């Protein structure tokens, strides 16, 4: 049976958060895809999203867009990512506003039905 030459890093779950920032390149020009990170870590893309989310919650500044994930190298890269993340967050809040309104309407219908 041939020996696999694929280099994968399989850190323990506790080490994954710091490992993700250690493996991310500096600068948008060197961004890496989620699928590449999943291959390197030997895990799913969902696990990568979770690792990135946790690292961000712990204070890591990890930029990500259609080009992949990277550590911002310049003020402009950081500002570009900040604006994108803010826009996504505000969009999510608008989605919640519509859901909240729908819930209020349904609650009103229930009280009338009783």
Beta strands, then each sheet from edge to edge (+ up, - down):
strand 1: 63-65
strand 2: 68-70
sheet 1: 1+ 2-
end
